[in-house]
Amino acid sequence: MAMKIYTKTGDKGTTSLIGGTKVLKSHERIEAYGTLDELNAHIGMCRDLLTDDQTRHILGEIQDRLFTIGSALACDPNKETSLKIPDLKEEDITLLENEMDRMDESLEPLKYFILPGGHPVVSQIHIARCVCRRTERLIVALLQSGDSSENLMVKYINRLSDYLFTLGRTAAKWLNVSETPWKPRLS
């Protein structure tokens, strides 16, 4: 018999972390990995919309790393688990930095703030960037509450938002979309 997708165990507003600890679904840890899941879905949409093979490959790698971070966030930091949880590595951050450097070579230097948009693909990438920043804030909130195991996660998510910004600019160039400078109203 196949497993059913619904278990009914969360019907009372709780869920279990890896390790067995029950927490409310509104717990900051659940909020963090739920938002990370939202980010992963947006990255998937970006991957579906873009046609550059190298970028699609990198976005697939990013989705894998987001699952790695999600699995770590889903663990109770105060309990040992028998499950082998994949690790995030410094090389994962280096990959993002190298890709940004590669993209930056073809971009004009940024001289002003730009408004997100100009094409649905560019807008989707900026939506992913905004969700990435929200994810970062939620993980940092976990750090403030005494959980220090997520330091590399914060660094990765921070760099990912920079990568997505650079990707948005690069996609605009690929699509021949002009970047719209922000012109603040001063009067």
TORVONU-382255 format. One record per residue: residue number from 1; y, z, x of N, C-alpha, C in turn; residue in one letter. Coordinates in nm, 4 decimals, padded with zeros to 6 digits. Each point is the difference from the previous one (the first is absolute). Layout:
N
(site NUM; (Y; Z; X); (Y; Z; X); (Y; Z; X); "A")
...
END
This chain:
187
(site 1; (-00.1187; 00.0000; 00.0838); (00.1187; 00.0000; -00.0838); (00.1248; 00.0000; 00.0882); "M")
(site 2; (00.0942; -00.0835; -00.0321); (00.1248; -00.0085; 00.0753); (00.0898; 00.1189; -00.0314); "A")
(site 3; (00.0794; 00.0395; 00.0999); (00.0961; 00.1087; -00.0218); (00.1130; -00.0498; -00.0889); "M")
(site 4; (00.0471; 00.0868; -00.0861); (00.1147; -00.0328; -00.0841); (00.1275; 00.0290; 00.0776); "K")
(site 5; (00.1031; -00.0767; -00.0289); (00.1276; 00.0186; 00.0682); (00.0695; 00.1276; -00.0483); "I")
(site 6; (-00.0247; 00.0393; -00.1217); (00.0621; 00.1225; -00.0506); (-00.0969; 00.1163; 00.0140); "Y")
(site 7; (00.0534; 00.1136; 00.0402); (-00.0823; 00.1195; 00.0188); (00.0371; 00.1116; -00.0960); "T")
(site 8; (00.1176; -00.0082; -00.0576); (00.0548; 00.1009; -00.0906); (00.0341; 00.1315; 00.0695); "K")
(site 9; (-00.0175; 00.0061; 00.1336); (00.0265; 00.1258; 00.0700); (00.1491; 00.0271; 00.0150); "T")
(site 10; (00.0837; -00.1021; -00.0145); (00.1439; 00.0199; 00.0135); (00.0729; 00.0149; -00.1312); "G")
(site 11; (-00.0741; 00.0117; -00.1082); (00.0625; 00.0056; -00.1321); (00.0887; 00.1222; -00.0212); "D")
(site 12; (-00.0151; 00.1015; 00.0820); (00.0825; 00.1213; -00.0137); (00.1148; 00.0031; 00.1003); "K")
(site 13; (00.0263; -00.1158; 00.0629); (00.1144; -00.0084; 00.0896); (-00.0261; 00.0477; 00.1417); "G")
(site 14; (-00.1260; 00.0135; 00.0374); (-00.0319; 00.0392; 00.1376); (-00.0876; -00.1074; 00.0639); "T")
(site 15; (-00.0055; 00.0053; 00.1307); (-00.0870; -00.0884; 00.0769); (-00.0479; 00.0779; 00.1214); "T")
(site 16; (-00.0979; -00.0538; 00.0687); (-00.0535; 00.0672; 00.1186); (00.0387; -00.0742; 00.1257); "S")
(site 17; (00.0433; 00.0759; 00.0994); (00.0207; -00.0546; 00.1326); (-00.1356; -00.0134; 00.0683); "L")
(site 18; (-00.0056; -00.0835; 00.1038); (-00.1223; -00.0047; 00.0804); (-00.0141; 00.1380; 00.0633); "I")
(site 19; (-00.1110; 00.0625; -00.0228); (-00.0209; 00.1380; 00.0417); (-00.0231; 00.0889; -00.1212); "G")
(site 20; (00.0298; -00.0548; -00.1206); (-00.0323; 00.0688; -00.1237); (00.1110; 00.0795; -00.0654); "G")
(site 21; (00.1104; 00.0211; 00.0673); (00.1096; 00.0790; -00.0573); (00.0597; -00.0729; -00.1193); "T")
(site 22; (00.0074; 00.0699; -00.1142); (00.0623; -00.0575; -00.1203); (00.1498; 00.0280; 00.0048); "K")
(site 23; (00.0781; -00.1052; -00.0299); (00.1450; 00.0128; -00.0050); (00.0505; -00.0747; -00.1230); "V")
(site 24; (00.1211; 00.0365; -00.0416); (00.0624; -00.0733; -00.1089); (00.0303; -00.1433; 00.0453); "L")
(site 25; (-00.0042; -00.0927; -00.0922); (00.0306; -00.1390; 00.0332); (00.1469; -00.0177; 00.0377); "K")
(site 26; (00.0814; 00.1006; -00.0261); (00.1404; -00.0029; 00.0400); (00.0223; 00.0630; 00.1377); "S")
(site 27; (-00.1054; 00.0438; 00.0655); (00.0088; 00.0620; 00.1329); (00.0639; -00.0986; 00.0978); "H")
(site 28; (00.0801; 00.0512; 00.0940); (00.0711; -00.0876; 00.0932); (-00.0941; -00.0880; 00.0823); "E")
(site 29; (-00.1197; 00.0459; 00.0281); (-00.0975; -00.0801; 00.0747); (-00.0470; -00.1184; -00.0854); "R")
(site 30; (-00.0231; 00.0236; -00.1289); (-00.0430; -00.1069; -00.0907); (00.1142; -00.0989; -00.0194); "I")
(site 31; (00.1219; 00.0526; -00.0124); (00.1177; -00.0870; -00.0132); (00.0142; -00.0895; 00.1228); "E")
(site 32; (-00.0238; 00.0553; 00.1190); (00.0125; -00.0774; 00.1238); (-00.1039; -00.1111; 00.0058); "A")
(site 33; (-00.1274; 00.0324; -00.0250); (-00.0977; -00.1087; 00.0130); (-00.0005; -00.0923; -00.1207); "Y")
(site 34; (00.0498; 00.0452; -00.1139); (00.0172; -00.0913; -00.1133); (00.1107; -00.1019; 00.0270); "G")
(site 35; (00.1078; 00.0452; 00.0611); (00.1088; -00.0912; 00.0354); (-00.0436; -00.0931; 00.1122); "T")
(site 36; (-00.0821; 00.0500; 00.0908); (-00.0568; -00.0846; 00.1048); (-00.0852; -00.1109; -00.0623); "L")
(site 37; (-00.0748; 00.0327; -00.1036); (-00.0806; -00.0993; -00.0714); (00.0905; -00.1051; -00.0649); "D")
(site 38; (00.1120; 00.0453; -00.0582); (00.0981; -00.0924; -00.0569); (00.0536; -00.0940; 00.1081); "E")
(site 39; (00.0319; 00.0559; 00.1177); (00.0466; -00.0807; 00.1119); (-00.1049; -00.1039; 00.0379); "L")
(site 40; (-00.1250; 00.0410; 00.0051); (-00.1077; -00.0915; 00.0369); (-00.0087; -00.1164; -00.0990); "N")
(site 41; (00.0189; 00.0270; -00.1277); (-00.0013; -00.1061; -00.1011); (00.1165; -00.0968; 00.0213); "A")
(site 42; (00.1172; 00.0534; 00.0337); (00.1151; -00.0870; 00.0272); (-00.0230; -00.0849; 00.1258); "H")
(site 43; (-00.0618; 00.0601; 00.1016); (-00.0337; -00.0761; 00.1211); (-00.0981; -00.1113; -00.0360); "I")
(site 44; (-00.0955; 00.0307; -00.0882); (-00.0937; -00.1032; -00.0454); (00.0714; -00.1145; -00.0692); "G")
(site 45; (00.1002; 00.0315; -00.0798); (00.0779; -00.1050; -00.0663); (00.0738; -00.0845; 00.1039); "M")
(site 46; (00.0589; 00.0646; 00.0990); (00.0676; -00.0745; 00.1073); (-00.0987; -00.0926; 00.0707); "C")
(site 47; (-00.1165; 00.0530; 00.0277); (-00.1042; -00.0797; 00.0667); (-00.0383; -00.1213; -00.0849); "R")
(site 48; (-00.0082; 00.0199; -00.1300); (-00.0344; -00.1105; -00.0904); (00.1095; -00.1054; -00.0063); "D")
(site 49; (00.1257; 00.0426; 00.0127); (00.1126; -00.0915; -00.0142); (00.0310; -00.0788; 00.1267); "L")
(site 50; (-00.0318; 00.0554; 00.1153); (00.0336; -00.0650; 00.1263); (-00.1099; -00.0979; 00.0413); "L")
(site 51; (00.0382; -00.1028; 00.0741); (-00.0966; -00.1027; 00.0404); (-00.0274; -00.0004; 00.1498); "T")
(site 52; (00.0791; 00.0711; 00.0790); (-00.0195; 00.0043; 00.1443); (-00.1282; 00.0788; 00.0319); "D")
(site 53; (-00.0957; -00.0662; 00.0640); (-00.1308; 00.0619; 00.0252); (00.0088; 00.1258; 00.0854); "D")
(site 54; (00.0819; -00.0031; 00.1053); (00.0112; 00.1178; 00.0864); (00.0572; 00.1182; -00.0781); "Q")
(site 55; (00.1021; -00.0258; -00.0802); (00.0607; 00.1079; -00.0793); (-00.0990; 00.0521; -00.1031); "T")
(site 56; (-00.0729; -00.0886; -00.0637); (-00.1014; 00.0433; -00.0972); (-00.1058; 00.0872; 00.0677); "R")
(site 57; (-00.0375; -00.0359; 00.1220); (-00.0967; 00.0800; 00.0751); (00.0569; 00.1396; 00.0295); "H")
(site 58; (00.1247; 00.0044; 00.0484); (00.0643; 00.1285; 00.0321); (00.0107; 00.0856; -00.1265); "I")
(site 59; (00.0373; -00.0608; -00.1126); (00.0099; 00.0764; -00.1248); (-00.1364; 00.0552; -00.0412); "L")
(site 60; (-00.1072; -00.0746; 00.0254); (-00.1347; 00.0521; -00.0250); (-00.0310; 00.1201; 00.0881); "G")
(site 61; (00.0414; -00.0072; 00.1261); (-00.0171; 00.1138; 00.0923); (00.0792; 00.1208; -00.0499); "E")
(site 62; (00.1210; -00.0262; -00.0471); (00.0844; 00.1079; -00.0528); (-00.0676; 00.0638; -00.1205); "I")
(site 63; (-00.0563; -00.0809; -00.0887); (-00.0686; 00.0567; -00.1167); (-00.1148; 00.0901; 00.0431); "Q")
(site 64; (-00.0722; -00.0413; 00.1030); (-00.1092; 00.0828; 00.0519); (00.0548; 00.1330; 00.0536); "D")
(site 65; (00.1107; -00.0043; 00.0759); (00.0581; 00.1237; 00.0530); (00.0498; 00.0897; -00.1123); "R")
(site 66; (00.0517; -00.0605; -00.1073); (00.0455; 00.0823; -00.1127); (-00.1175; 00.0725; -00.0650); "L")
(site 67; (-00.1168; -00.0643; -00.0054); (-00.1185; 00.0700; -00.0491); (-00.0391; 00.1123; 00.0953); "F")
(site 68; (00.0162; -00.0232; 00.1298); (-00.0284; 00.1047; 00.0991); (00.0899; 00.1207; -00.0245); "T")
(site 69; (00.1300; -00.0261; -00.0180); (00.0946; 00.1096; -00.0266); (-00.0343; 00.0680; -00.1321); "I")
(site 70; (-00.0317; -00.0799; -00.1020); (-00.0348; 00.0561; -00.1305); (-00.1217; 00.0906; 00.0064); "G")
(site 71; (-00.0995; -00.0397; 00.0780); (-00.1192; 00.0846; 00.0100); (00.0323; 00.1318; 00.0692); "S")
(site 72; (00.0896; -00.0035; 00.0984); (00.0407; 00.1249; 00.0656); (00.0806; 00.0876; -00.0959); "A")
(site 73; (00.0884; -00.0615; -00.0783); (00.0797; 00.0773; -00.0954); (-00.0862; 00.0595; -00.1113); "L")
(site 74; (-00.1115; -00.0661; -00.0307); (-00.0876; 00.0474; -00.1079); (-00.0866; 00.1184; 00.0420); "A")
(site 75; (00.0027; 00.0345; 00.1280); (-00.0795; 00.1131; 00.0503); (00.0780; 00.1304; -00.0115); "C")
(site 76; (-00.0734; 00.1042; -00.0306); (00.0583; 00.1339; 00.0040); (00.0167; 00.0365; 00.1470); "D")
(site 77; (00.1246; 00.0197; 00.0465); (00.0213; 00.0274; 00.1428); (-00.0582; 00.1336; 00.0451); "P")
(site 78; (-00.0356; 00.0859; -00.0938); (-00.0531; 00.1318; 00.0343); (-00.1515; 00.0068; -00.0068); "N")
(site 79; (-00.0643; -00.1145; -00.0276); (-00.1468; -00.0006; -00.0104); (-00.0572; -00.1103; 00.0870); "K")
(site 80; (-00.1106; 00.0288; 00.0616); (-00.0744; -00.0993; 00.0758); (-00.0743; -00.0874; -00.0996); "E")
(site 81; (-00.0051; -00.1280; 00.0287); (-00.0756; -00.0899; -00.0870); (-00.1148; -00.0611; 00.0792); "T")
(site 82; (-00.1084; -00.0255; -00.0675); (-00.1142; -00.0636; 00.0667); (00.0185; -00.1514; 00.0073); "S")
(site 83; (00.0989; -00.0511; -00.0713); (00.0268; -00.1436; 00.0024); (00.0725; -00.0392; 00.1279); "L")
(site 84; (-00.0340; -00.1160; 00.0540); (00.0724; -00.0533; 00.1162); (00.1220; -00.0733; -00.0525); "K")
(site 85; (00.1177; 00.0505; 00.0317); (00.1262; -00.0585; -00.0438); (00.0548; -00.0844; 00.1150); "I")
(site 86; (00.0369; -00.1262; -00.0267); (00.0539; -00.0820; 00.1094); (00.1318; 00.0566; 00.0519); "P")
(site 87; (00.0303; -00.0313; 00.1243); (00.1216; 00.0511; 00.0632); (00.1055; -00.1083; 00.0135); "D")
(site 88; (00.1233; 00.0401; -00.0140); (00.1137; -00.0843; 00.0321); (00.0217; 00.0133; 00.1500); "L")
(site 89; (00.0370; -00.1092; 00.0660); (00.0174; 00.0016; 00.1443); (00.1398; -00.0486; 00.0383); "K")
(site 90; (00.0444; 00.0399; 00.1160); (00.1296; -00.0440; 00.0519); (00.0063; -00.1533; 00.0080); "E")
(site 91; (-00.1146; -00.0645; 00.0264); (-00.0044; -00.1469; 00.0079); (00.0367; -00.0654; -00.1337); "E")
(site 92; (-00.0229; 00.0709; -00.1100); (00.0369; -00.0527; -00.1317); (00.1519; -00.0125; -00.0109); "D")
(site 93; (00.0699; 00.0939; 00.0584); (00.1462; -00.0035; 00.0012); (00.0482; -00.1099; 00.0947); "I")
(site 94; (-00.0664; -00.0118; 00.1140); (00.0351; -00.1048; 00.0966); (-00.0157; -00.1389; -00.0615); "T")
(site 95; (-00.1017; -00.0191; -00.0810); (-00.0196; -00.1290; -00.0670); (00.1217; -00.0350; -00.0854); "L")
(site 96; (00.0493; 00.0961; -00.0770); (00.1187; -00.0236; -00.0826); (00.1217; -00.0322; 00.0866); "L")
(site 97; (00.0166; 00.0744; 00.1082); (00.1138; -00.0239; 00.0888); (-00.0075; -00.1388; 00.0625); "E")
(site 98; (-00.1191; -00.0393; 00.0441); (-00.0166; -00.1328; 00.0596); (00.0287; -00.1105; -00.1007); "N")
(site 99; (-00.0425; 00.0195; -00.1229); (00.0266; -00.1002; -00.1040); (00.1488; -00.0083; -00.0312); "E")
(site 100; (00.0678; 00.1151; -00.0027); (00.1451; -00.0022; -00.0218); (00.0699; -00.0727; 00.1137); "M")
(site 101; (-00.0418; 00.0263; 00.1229); (00.0599; -00.0678; 00.1153); (-00.0216; -00.1507; -00.0104); "D")
(site 102; (-00.1184; -00.0412; -00.0399); (-00.0310; -00.1430; -00.0149); (00.0904; -00.0630; -00.1063); "R")
(site 103; (00.0145; 00.0668; -00.1147); (00.0839; -00.0538; -00.1068); (00.1472; -00.0011; 00.0410); "M")
(site 104; (00.0443; 00.1063; 00.0686); (00.1400; 00.0114; 00.0412); (00.0440; -00.1156; 00.0897); "D")
(site 105; (-00.0931; -00.0555; 00.0762); (00.0340; -00.1111; 00.0895); (00.0571; -00.1194; -00.0755); "E")
(site 106; (-00.0384; -00.0173; -00.1256); (00.0461; -00.1165; -00.0763); (00.1134; 00.0336; -00.0971); "S")
(site 107; (00.0442; 00.1248; -00.0021); (00.1040; 00.0420; -00.0948); (00.1350; 00.0136; 00.0691); "L")
(site 108; (00.1032; -00.0268; -00.0769); (00.1367; 00.0266; 00.0478); (00.0181; 00.1515; 00.0085); "E")
(site 109; (00.0747; 00.0464; 00.0992); (00.0260; 00.1448; 00.0070); (00.0680; 00.0479; -00.1291); "P")
(site 110; (-00.0388; 00.1161; -00.0431); (00.0550; 00.0570; -00.1224); (00.1372; 00.0582; 00.0303); "L")
(site 111; (00.1026; -00.0473; -00.0703); (00.1374; 00.0433; 00.0249); (00.0593; 00.0744; -00.1188); "K")
(site 112; (-00.0752; 00.0093; -00.1095); (00.0503; 00.0637; -00.1211); (-00.1197; 00.0416; -00.0852); "Y")
(site 113; (00.0263; 00.0868; -00.0959); (-00.1038; 00.0346; -00.0951); (-00.0243; -00.1213; -00.0894); "F")
(site 114; (-00.1263; -00.0208; -00.0370); (-00.0312; -00.1116; -00.0891); (-00.0547; 00.0536; -00.1319); "I")
(site 115; (00.0280; -00.0749; -00.1057); (-00.0515; 00.0358; -00.1318); (-00.1423; -00.0528; -00.0127); "L")
(site 116; (-00.0922; 00.0799; -00.0493); (-00.1360; -00.0484; -00.0200); (-00.0007; -00.1109; -00.1051); "P")
(site 117; (-00.0806; -00.1014; 00.0226); (-00.0161; -00.1044; -00.1005); (00.0263; -00.1385; 00.0527); "G")
(site 118; (00.0199; -00.0918; -00.0932); (00.0233; -00.1392; 00.0321); (-00.1173; -00.0888; -00.0366); "G")
(site 119; (-00.1180; 00.0603; -00.0123); (-00.1221; -00.0716; -00.0369); (-00.1015; 00.1065; -00.0430); "H")
(site 120; (-00.0846; -00.0298; -00.0988); (-00.0979; 00.1012; -00.0446); (-00.0888; 00.0543; 00.1128); "P")
(site 121; (-00.0358; -00.0826; 00.0972); (-00.0836; 00.0473; 00.1108); (00.0778; 00.1016; 00.0837); "V")
(site 122; (00.1236; -00.0312; 00.0307); (00.0837; 00.0913; 00.0787); (00.0214; 00.1304; -00.0775); "V")
(site 123; (00.0267; -00.0115; -00.1283); (00.0201; 00.1200; -00.0831); (-00.1249; 00.0868; -00.0012); "S")
(site 124; (-00.1179; -00.0615; -00.0109); (-00.1249; 00.0766; -00.0017); (-00.0194; 00.0754; 00.1311); "Q")
(site 125; (00.0324; -00.0636; 00.1106); (-00.0124; 00.0668; 00.1301); (00.0949; 00.1206; 00.0059); "I")
(site 126; (00.1205; -00.0154; -00.0531); (00.0951; 00.1124; -00.0002); (-00.0435; 00.1109; -00.0960); "H")
(site 127; (-00.0647; -00.0353; -00.1090); (-00.0556; 00.1029; -00.0887); (-00.1054; 00.0798; 00.0759); "I")
(site 128; (-00.0864; -00.0699; 00.0726); (-00.1017; 00.0687; 00.0814); (00.0675; 00.0919; 00.1018); "A")
(site 129; (00.1091; -00.0460; 00.0609); (00.0727; 00.0816; 00.0977); (00.0543; 00.1281; -00.0649); "R")
(site 130; (00.0538; -00.0131; -00.1194); (00.0539; 00.1182; -00.0700); (-00.1107; 00.0990; -00.0355); "C")
(site 131; (-00.1141; -00.0496; -00.0458); (-00.1134; 00.0876; -00.0309); (-00.0501; 00.0654; 00.1288); "V")
(site 132; (00.0054; -00.0744; 00.1098); (-00.0393; 00.0547; 00.1298); (00.0905; 00.1173; 00.0375); "C")
(site 133; (00.1294; -00.0128; -00.0209); (00.0929; 00.1094; 00.0301); (-00.0273; 00.1220; -00.0888); "R")
(site 134; (-00.0324; -00.0247; -00.1263); (-00.0325; 00.1124; -00.0893); (-00.1279; 00.0691; 00.0481); "R")
(site 135; (-00.0980; -00.0794; 00.0411); (-00.1243; 00.0553; 00.0536); (00.0300; 00.0880; 00.1214); "T")
(site 136; (00.0867; -00.0487; 00.0855); (00.0380; 00.0761; 00.1187); (00.0614; 00.1346; -00.0387); "E")
(site 137; (00.0901; -00.0009; -00.0973); (00.0631; 00.1259; -00.0425); (-00.1042; 00.0987; -00.0533); "R")
(site 138; (-00.0982; -00.0501; -00.0716); (-00.1023; 00.0884; -00.0561); (-00.0908; 00.0578; 00.1090); "L")
(site 139; (-00.0326; -00.0807; 00.0998); (-00.0819; 00.0514; 00.1103); (00.0791; 00.1027; 00.0803); "I")
(site 140; (00.1273; -00.0265; 00.0215); (00.0848; 00.0978; 00.0698); (00.0051; 00.1314; -00.0783); "V")
(site 141; (00.0028; -00.0071; -00.1314); (-00.0020; 00.1227; -00.0815); (-00.1270; 00.0802; 00.0270); "A")
(site 142; (-00.1113; -00.0677; 00.0229); (-00.1232; 00.0717; 00.0355); (00.0159; 00.0703; 00.1341); "L")
(site 143; (00.0661; -00.0658; 00.0942); (00.0229; 00.0616; 00.1308); (00.0844; 00.1258; -00.0138); "L")
(site 144; (00.1014; -00.0061; -00.0852); (00.0875; 00.1150; -00.0187); (-00.0736; 00.1164; -00.0628); "Q")
(site 145; (-00.1050; -00.0306; -00.0745); (-00.0741; 00.1081; -00.0647); (-00.1070; 00.0572; 00.0925); "S")
(site 146; (00.0040; -00.0363; 00.1275); (-00.0886; 00.0628; 00.0963); (-00.1171; -00.0848; 00.0439); "G")
(site 147; (-00.0159; -00.1207; -00.0498); (-00.1127; -00.0845; 00.0375); (00.0460; -00.0919; 00.1130); "D")
(site 148; (-00.0412; 00.0300; 00.1224); (00.0502; -00.0738; 00.1162); (-00.0912; -00.1134; 00.0438); "S")
(site 149; (-00.1059; -00.0293; -00.0730); (-00.0958; -00.1020; 00.0433); (00.0484; -00.1418; -00.0254); "S")
(site 150; (00.1093; -00.0176; -00.0737); (00.0433; -00.1338; -00.0390); (00.1061; -00.0621; 00.0905); "E")
(site 151; (00.0252; 00.0546; 00.1193); (00.1068; -00.0517; 00.0851); (-00.0140; -00.1484; 00.0303); "N")
(site 152; (-00.1183; -00.0452; 00.0395); (-00.0216; -00.1410; 00.0294); (00.0152; -00.0843; -00.1264); "L")
(site 153; (-00.0344; 00.0578; -00.1135); (00.0171; -00.0704; -00.1272); (00.1478; -00.0272; -00.0260); "M")
(site 154; (00.0839; 00.0992; 00.0216); (00.1441; -00.0176; -00.0225); (00.0528; -00.1089; 00.0920); "V")
(site 155; (-00.0406; 00.0033; 00.1246); (00.0448; -00.1001; 00.0967); (-00.0435; -00.1400; -00.0454); "K")
(site 156; (-00.1252; -00.0133; -00.0441); (-00.0502; -00.1301; -00.0444); (00.0760; -00.0498; -00.1226); "Y")
(site 157; (00.0168; 00.0863; -00.0979); (00.0688; -00.0395; -00.1232); (00.1462; -00.0325; 00.0286); "I")
(site 158; (00.0632; 00.0749; 00.0889); (00.1378; -00.0294; 00.0382); (00.0084; -00.1384; 00.0637); "N")
(site 159; (-00.0911; -00.0286; 00.0912); (00.0004; -00.1302; 00.0661); (-00.0347; -00.1109; -00.0978); "R")
(site 160; (-00.0878; 00.0297; -00.0958); (-00.0368; -00.1006; -00.1001); (00.1209; -00.0408; -00.0832); "L")
(site 161; (00.0858; 00.0943; -00.0343); (00.1189; -00.0374; -00.0783); (00.0911; -00.0914; 00.0821); "S")
(site 162; (00.0093; 00.0251; 00.1301); (00.0766; -00.0901; 00.0875); (-00.0648; -00.1382; 00.0054); "D")
(site 163; (-00.1326; -00.0010; 00.0098); (-00.0738; -00.1266; 00.0012); (00.0279; -00.0783; -00.1286); "Y")
(site 164; (-00.0052; 00.0679; -00.1138); (00.0221; -00.0682; -00.1278); (00.1423; -00.0538; -00.0107); "L")
(site 165; (00.0974; 00.0737; 00.0525); (00.1369; -00.0507; 00.0017); (00.0068; -00.1289; 00.0817); "F")
(site 166; (-00.0600; 00.0026; 00.1182); (-00.0004; -00.1179; 00.0870); (-00.0773; -00.1146; -00.0648); "T")
(site 167; (-00.1092; 00.0313; -00.0659); (-00.0774; -00.1027; -00.0700); (00.0818; -00.0614; -00.1133); "L")
(site 168; (00.0761; 00.0814; -00.0705); (00.0865; -00.0523; -00.1061); (00.1005; -00.0998; 00.0549); "G")
(site 169; (00.0600; 00.0330; 00.1130); (00.0942; -00.0929; 00.0640); (-00.0710; -00.1268; 00.0459); "R")
(site 170; (-00.1187; 00.0162; 00.0549); (-00.0761; -00.1150; 00.0484); (-00.0414; -00.0893; -00.1156); "T")
(site 171; (-00.0449; 00.0600; -00.1089); (-00.0393; -00.0789; -00.1173); (00.1199; -00.0765; -00.0551); "A")
(site 172; (00.1160; 00.0619; 00.0006); (00.1208; -00.0699; -00.0455); (00.0245; -00.1235; 00.0864); "A")
(site 173; (-00.0212; 00.0134; 00.1285); (00.0177; -00.1140; 00.0904); (-00.1039; -00.1080; -00.0304); "K")
(site 174; (-00.1262; 00.0394; -00.0170); (-00.1053; -00.0968; -00.0315); (00.0320; -00.0766; -00.1279); "W")
(site 175; (00.0600; 00.0698; -00.0955); (00.0278; -00.0589; -00.1318); (00.1385; -00.0647; -00.0076); "L")
(site 176; (00.0710; -00.0029; 00.1119); (00.1364; -00.0554; 00.0042); (00.0936; 00.0689; -00.0980); "N")
(site 177; (-00.0129; 00.1309; -00.0081); (00.0853; 00.0809; -00.0874); (00.1044; 00.0685; 00.0874); "V")
(site 178; (00.1239; -00.0135; -00.0363); (00.1070; 00.0662; 00.0746); (-00.0018; 00.1498; -00.0294); "S")
(site 179; (00.0230; 00.0782; 00.1053); (00.0140; 00.1434; -00.0190); (00.1392; 00.0263; -00.0564); "E")
(site 180; (00.0063; 00.0895; -00.0975); (00.1261; 00.0327; -00.0636); (00.0557; 00.1278; 00.0618); "T")
(site 181; (00.1121; -00.0114; 00.0727); (00.0564; 00.1226; 00.0590); (00.0588; 00.0901; -00.1082); "P")
(site 182; (-00.0135; 00.1287; 00.0219); (00.0645; 00.0955; -00.0898); (00.1470; 00.0044; 00.0375); "W")
(site 183; (00.0839; -00.0227; -00.1000); (00.1455; 00.0060; 00.0178); (00.0517; 00.1170; -00.0818); "K")
(site 184; (00.0189; 00.1154; 00.0644); (00.0414; 00.1182; -00.0759); (00.1372; -00.0193; -00.0650); "P")
(site 185; (00.0086; 00.0442; -00.1220); (00.1277; -00.0029; -00.0713); (00.0818; 00.1182; 00.0489); "R")
(site 186; (00.1114; -00.0274; 00.0603); (00.0806; 00.1063; 00.0611); (00.1229; 00.0366; -00.0812); "L")
(site 187; (00.0200; -00.0655; -00.1132); (00.1175; 00.0360; -00.0807); (-00.0383; 00.0154; -00.1447); "S")
END
